[in-house]
Each structure stands twice: as C-alpha cells, then as structure tokens.
C-alpha cells in the first residue's frame, strides 16, 4: 500500500552507500531467539548479505496501529515504547542471538540502566521488535536528559506535559541504542572491543555545544565524536513529533545512519499561510515545544516524507521544509 515509500527508501540507501556490505546473512530462527544464528549459515544468499538494516520507530508500535510501513525481514526492526497493558498480548518475548549486533547493542544500553524488552510482535509475519521502558528511565535519566535537550536545542519541555517529557526520554534511549548498534556494525568492532560512546550523561560529561538563540529553529550541531563508516547500511524511519528527538540526536551526534522523518499529521493542525502565524498559534495553544520538536526533526532529517499532499503543503509553509517525497496510498 505504501510501495512508493519503499521504493524511495531503496533509492536513498543507494545514494548514502559509503561501503560494500560483507556481513554474513541471517539464517533460520532458533527457539527462544529473535532472528538467526549466523554460525549455521554455509551458503549465504547474496541478496540477504546486501540487505540493509532498517529500523522503524513509532510511539505506539505495540498497540496494533495500522499506519505502519513495515518492510518484512529479520533485518527490519520495529522500535517503540513499552506498554504493559499491550506487551503481554502482543509481544512474544525472546532475545536476539548472542553474536548479533542487535544483541550486543541491547546489552550495552541495558548495562547503562535502560530496561529493554525484545521479541516478536504478534502481527502478520511477526517482525522483530524492541521496546523501551520509558517509565523506568524517568527517575534515573529523566531530568538530566531534559536539561541536556533544553541546553542543546533551546526547547524547554513544561513540567505538566508528561507525554512530551516521555518523548524526550524515549528519544535519548532510542538514539543511544542506535548509536551502539552502529558502532557494533563497524568492521573493527569484531575484535571484541567495547567502545564507549560517551553519550549517556550518567557515564560522561561530554557537552554538546549550542549555537541557538531562537527556539523557532532548533540547532542541529555536530559533536566532536568522529566515526568511521559502519559495516552495514542502516536506515531509520521516525514517525511524527513523539519520535522526533531520537532523529535530532542522531544528527547532532554526527551519526552516519540515514534518517527519514515521516509526518502523518502535524501536532499543530490548521490552515496557516505563514510560518510566523503558525508559531504564534503554537504558543497560544501551549504546544510550541512539541511543534519545535517536529520542526527540528523535519529540518534535520535526510529525507522528509509527509503522508498526504495536504500535509505536505502545510509542512512546507509551517515547517519551512520542502518534502523530499510525498506518500500517498495506492
């Protein structure tokens, strides 16, 4: 139904190709594990070897939502937040194979204190899923993450907007996981070393400079962290403002991961004829911080994809970003 997006993503991955993929492909799944055991693979399929990793990040991935663009396959992972009321019935809990970069990245963020649940989402084709327990991270990381985000991007999240505050925490959890995963896909990571990203505020005092005076244009400032091209192509698709922070952080941290920001509906609904008028209305409604998160992701993304012509037209006015691809249902 969303064939245009999938075709477009394929083109994007070709444009951003910086290396040849030489990783052994996934094989048959084992009991109690998500994915595969590559040690059993003796006749790797060339197409699977070259298949990129794709991560689809949604706020309600475990809520039987119907607006997914999921590309099936063991290297296509769904990421969302843990919902206790849904997870028991919708996720078949299982761990990734120990030698998988997914398993190593998951363990790395668990070691930092994140509560992460992995398994199969119990929908058609049972895609692999990773969900982050945002509530468990509030006390340990919440205030620090919110302060860092405010300092680096001049976006202050009100204390009474719990959903927006959770969106920031979720964004940091996702970005740290993806950064760990990217590092594990580097060829030199096979020597058993466990590089420190320096991104978790509980482990490092690394500061991200802010050159932002006006909150209407959140800064996307590369850090001093240098990275070599990873050993596999990685593409991420972030949906709407609640998942915007993770994308913004990846760009800020100079990640080589390809980022797509998909906008189904703007948090600022309405017919606006100028960006100034939209900003005024967002402030009047008390959602300027949400709007700023959406704006930051649209501007920072490698590819910006609204879900309809109507959303695309308003986004160009309100966000000041011309869509790279407009997704329409077939």
C-alpha positions as CSV (number, residue, x, y, z in Angstrom):
1,X,0.0,0.0,0.0
2,X,2.9,2.3,0.6
3,X,5.1,1.0,-2.3
4,X,6.3,4.5,-3.2
5,X,7.9,4.9,0.2
6,X,9.7,1.6,0.0
7,X,11.0,2.4,-3.5
8,X,12.1,5.7,-2.3
9,X,13.9,4.3,0.7
10,X,15.8,1.9,-1.6
11,X,17.0,4.8,-3.7
12,X,18.0,6.7,-0.5
13,X,20.1,3.7,0.6
14,X,21.9,3.7,-2.7
15,X,22.6,7.4,-2.5
16,X,24.0,7.1,1.0
17,X,26.0,3.9,0.3
18,X,29.6,4.5,1.6
19,X,30.8,1.0,1.6
20,X,30.2,-2.6,0.4
21,X,28.2,-4.8,2.8
22,X,30.1,-8.0,3.6
23,X,28.2,-9.3,6.6
24,X,27.0,-12.9,6.7
25,X,23.2,-13.0,6.3
26,X,20.7,-14.2,8.7
27,X,19.7,-17.8,8.8
28,X,16.8,-19.8,10.3
29,X,15.4,-18.6,13.6
30,X,16.2,-20.6,16.8
31,X,13.8,-21.3,19.5
32,X,13.8,-18.6,22.2
33,X,15.7,-16.2,20.0
34,X,14.7,-13.4,17.7
35,X,16.3,-13.6,14.3
36,X,19.0,-16.1,13.5
37,X,22.3,-17.9,14.2
38,X,24.8,-16.9,11.6
39,X,27.2,-19.7,12.6
40,X,25.0,-22.2,10.9
41,X,25.0,-20.4,7.6
42,X,27.0,-22.2,4.9
43,X,25.5,-20.9,1.7
44,X,24.8,-17.2,2.3
45,X,22.3,-15.6,-0.1
46,X,23.9,-12.6,-1.8
47,X,20.7,-10.5,-1.7
48,X,20.4,-11.0,2.0
49,X,24.0,-10.1,2.6
50,X,23.5,-6.8,0.9
51,X,20.1,-6.1,2.5
52,X,20.3,-3.0,4.7
53,X,19.2,-2.8,8.4
54,X,16.1,-0.8,8.7
55,X,14.6,0.5,11.9
56,X,11.0,1.9,12.2
57,X,10.5,4.0,15.2
58,X,6.9,4.6,16.4
59,X,5.4,5.8,19.6
60,X,2.7,3.1,19.7
61,X,4.4,0.2,18.0
62,X,2.8,-2.3,20.4
63,X,-0.8,-1.0,20.1
64,X,-2.0,-2.7,16.9
65,X,-1.8,0.5,15.0
66,X,-2.5,0.2,11.3
67,X,-0.3,3.0,9.9
68,X,3.0,1.1,9.6
69,X,5.2,0.9,6.5
70,X,6.8,-2.2,7.8
71,X,9.2,-4.0,5.4
72,X,9.3,-7.6,6.3
73,X,12.5,-9.4,7.2
74,X,14.8,-10.2,10.1
75,X,16.9,-7.1,9.4
76,X,13.8,-4.8,9.6
77,X,13.2,-4.0,13.3
78,X,10.3,-2.2,14.9
79,X,11.2,0.1,17.9
80,X,8.7,1.6,20.3
81,X,8.0,2.2,23.9
82,X,7.0,-0.5,26.3
83,X,3.3,-0.6,27.2
84,X,2.5,-3.0,30.0
85,X,-1.2,-3.2,29.0
86,X,-0.3,-4.3,25.5
87,X,3.0,-6.1,25.7
88,X,1.8,-9.3,27.3
89,X,-0.7,-10.0,24.5
90,X,1.3,-8.5,21.6
91,X,4.9,-9.4,22.1
92,X,6.4,-12.9,22.2
93,X,9.4,-12.2,24.4
94,X,12.7,-13.5,23.1
95,X,16.4,-12.5,22.9
96,X,18.4,-11.9,19.8
97,X,21.3,-14.4,19.1
98,X,24.3,-13.5,21.2
99,X,26.6,-12.8,18.2
100,X,24.1,-10.5,16.6
101,X,24.9,-6.7,16.7
102,X,21.4,-6.3,17.9
103,X,22.0,-8.4,21.0
104,X,25.3,-6.6,21.7
105,X,23.7,-3.2,21.3
106,X,20.7,-4.2,23.5
107,X,23.1,-5.4,26.3
108,X,25.1,-2.2,26.0
109,X,22.2,0.0,26.8
110,X,20.9,-2.4,29.4
111,X,24.3,-2.0,31.1
112,X,23.7,1.7,31.2
113,X,20.5,1.2,33.1
114,X,17.9,1.0,30.4
115,X,15.1,-1.5,30.6
116,X,14.7,-3.0,27.2
117,X,12.3,-5.8,26.0
118,X,12.9,-7.7,22.8
119,X,10.8,-10.2,20.9
120,X,8.5,-10.8,18.1
121,X,5.5,-8.6,17.5
122,X,2.5,-10.8,17.2
123,X,1.1,-9.5,13.9
124,X,1.4,-10.9,10.4
125,X,5.0,-12.2,9.7
126,X,5.9,-11.5,13.3
127,X,8.6,-8.8,12.8
128,X,11.3,-8.4,15.4
129,X,10.5,-5.7,18.0
130,X,12.5,-3.7,20.5
131,X,10.6,-1.7,23.1
132,X,12.0,0.7,25.7
133,X,10.5,1.0,29.2
134,X,10.4,4.8,29.4
135,X,8.8,4.9,32.8
136,X,11.7,3.1,34.4
137,X,14.1,5.6,33.0
138,X,12.3,8.7,34.3
139,X,13.9,8.7,37.8
140,X,17.4,7.7,36.6
141,X,17.8,9.8,33.5
142,X,14.7,11.9,33.0
143,X,15.8,15.3,34.5
144,X,19.3,15.0,33.0
145,X,18.0,14.3,29.5
146,X,15.5,17.1,29.7
147,X,18.2,19.6,30.8
148,X,20.6,18.4,28.1
149,X,17.9,18.7,25.4
150,X,16.9,22.2,26.6
151,X,20.6,23.3,26.6
152,X,21.5,21.9,23.2
153,X,18.3,22.8,21.3
154,X,16.7,25.6,23.3
155,X,13.5,23.6,23.7
156,X,12.1,23.7,27.2
157,X,9.5,21.0,28.0
158,X,6.9,22.1,30.5
159,X,6.7,20.1,33.7
160,X,3.0,19.4,33.2
161,X,3.4,17.9,29.7
162,X,4.3,14.3,30.7
163,X,3.8,12.9,27.3
164,X,6.3,15.4,25.8
165,X,8.8,14.7,28.6
166,X,8.5,11.0,28.0
167,X,9.1,11.6,24.3
168,X,12.4,13.3,25.1
169,X,13.4,10.4,27.3
170,X,12.3,7.9,24.7
171,X,14.3,9.8,22.1
172,X,17.5,9.6,24.1
173,X,17.0,5.8,24.7
174,X,16.5,5.1,21.0
175,X,19.4,7.3,19.9
176,X,21.8,5.7,22.3
177,X,20.7,2.2,21.2
178,X,21.1,3.0,17.5
179,X,24.5,4.6,18.2
180,X,25.6,1.5,20.0
181,X,24.2,-0.6,17.1
182,X,26.1,1.5,14.5
183,X,29.3,1.1,16.4
184,X,28.9,-2.7,16.6
185,X,28.4,-2.8,12.8
186,X,31.9,-1.2,12.3
187,X,34.4,-3.7,10.9
188,X,36.9,-3.1,13.8
189,X,34.2,-3.9,16.3
190,X,34.7,-7.6,15.6
191,X,37.9,-7.6,17.7
192,X,35.9,-7.9,20.8
193,X,36.4,-4.3,21.9
194,X,33.5,-2.5,23.5
195,X,33.9,1.2,22.6
196,X,32.3,3.8,24.9
197,X,30.1,6.3,23.1
198,X,30.3,8.9,25.8
199,X,26.6,9.7,25.0
200,X,25.0,8.6,28.2
201,X,25.0,11.6,30.7
202,X,25.4,9.2,33.6
203,X,28.7,7.9,32.2
204,X,30.2,11.1,30.6
205,X,30.3,14.8,30.9
206,X,30.5,15.2,27.2
207,X,28.9,18.5,26.3
208,X,27.1,19.3,23.1
209,X,27.6,23.0,22.1
210,X,24.6,25.1,21.5
211,X,24.6,27.9,18.9
212,X,20.9,28.5,19.1
213,X,19.5,31.8,20.1
214,X,15.9,31.4,18.8
215,X,13.8,28.3,19.7
216,X,12.0,28.6,16.4
217,X,14.9,26.9,14.6
218,X,16.3,24.2,16.9
219,X,20.0,23.7,16.4
220,X,21.5,20.5,14.8
221,X,25.1,20.9,15.9
222,X,27.5,18.0,15.1
223,X,29.5,16.8,18.1
224,X,33.3,16.2,18.2
225,X,32.7,12.5,18.0
226,X,34.3,11.0,14.9
227,X,33.0,7.8,13.3
228,X,34.2,5.7,10.5
229,X,31.6,4.2,8.1
230,X,29.8,1.2,9.6
231,X,30.0,-2.3,8.2
232,X,26.3,-2.3,7.2
233,X,23.9,0.2,5.8
234,X,21.4,1.4,8.4
235,X,18.2,3.3,7.6
236,X,15.8,4.7,10.2
237,X,12.3,6.0,9.9
238,X,10.9,8.1,12.7
239,X,7.2,8.8,12.9
240,X,5.7,12.2,13.9
241,X,6.8,14.5,16.7
242,X,6.7,12.0,19.5
243,X,9.6,10.2,17.9
244,X,11.4,13.3,16.7
245,X,14.0,13.6,19.4
246,X,15.8,10.4,18.5
247,X,16.3,11.6,14.9
248,X,17.5,15.0,16.1
249,X,20.1,13.4,18.4
250,X,21.5,11.1,15.7
251,X,22.1,14.1,13.5
252,X,23.6,16.1,16.4
253,X,26.0,13.2,17.2
254,X,27.2,13.0,13.6
255,X,25.8,9.6,13.0
256,X,26.1,8.1,9.6
257,X,22.7,6.4,9.9
258,X,20.2,7.5,7.3
259,X,17.2,9.2,8.8
260,X,13.7,9.6,7.5
261,X,11.1,11.7,9.2
262,X,7.5,10.7,8.3
263,X,4.8,13.1,9.2
264,X,1.2,11.7,9.2
265,X,-0.4,14.7,11.0
266,X,1.3,17.8,12.5
267,X,0.9,18.4,16.2
268,X,-0.2,21.9,15.0
269,X,-3.3,21.2,12.9
270,X,-4.8,24.1,11.0
271,X,-4.6,26.1,7.8
272,X,-1.7,28.6,8.0
273,X,-0.4,31.0,5.4
274,X,2.9,31.8,7.1
275,X,5.4,30.3,9.5
276,X,5.1,33.3,11.8
277,X,1.4,32.8,12.2
278,X,1.9,29.1,12.9
279,X,4.4,29.9,15.6
280,X,2.1,32.3,17.2
281,X,-0.7,29.8,17.2
282,X,1.5,27.1,18.7
283,X,2.5,29.4,21.5
284,X,-1.2,30.3,22.1
285,X,-2.1,26.6,22.3
286,X,0.8,25.9,24.7
287,X,2.4,23.4,22.3
288,X,5.3,25.3,21.0
289,X,7.7,22.8,22.5
290,X,6.0,20.0,20.6
291,X,6.0,22.0,17.4
292,X,9.7,22.8,17.9
293,X,10.5,19.0,18.2
294,X,8.6,18.4,15.0
295,X,10.4,21.2,13.3
296,X,13.8,20.1,14.4
297,X,13.2,16.6,13.0
298,X,11.9,17.8,9.7
299,X,14.9,20.1,9.2
300,X,17.5,17.5,10.5
301,X,16.3,14.5,8.6
302,X,18.0,13.2,5.4
303,X,14.6,12.6,4.0
304,X,11.3,14.3,4.9
305,X,8.1,12.4,3.9
306,X,4.6,13.7,4.7
307,X,1.7,11.3,4.3
308,X,-0.5,13.3,2.0
309,X,-0.4,16.3,-0.3
310,X,-2.4,18.3,2.2
311,X,0.1,17.6,5.0
312,X,3.0,18.3,2.6
313,X,1.6,21.7,1.6
314,X,1.2,22.8,5.2
315,X,4.5,21.4,6.2
316,X,6.3,23.5,3.5
317,X,4.6,26.6,4.9
318,X,4.7,25.8,8.6
319,X,8.0,24.0,8.9
320,X,9.8,25.6,6.0
321,X,10.9,22.3,4.7
322,X,10.1,21.1,1.2
323,X,9.1,17.4,1.3
324,X,11.5,15.1,-0.4
325,X,8.8,12.6,-1.0
326,X,5.0,12.7,-0.6
327,X,3.5,9.4,0.4
328,X,0.0,8.6,-0.9
329,X,-1.9,5.4,-0.5
330,X,-2.2,3.3,-3.7
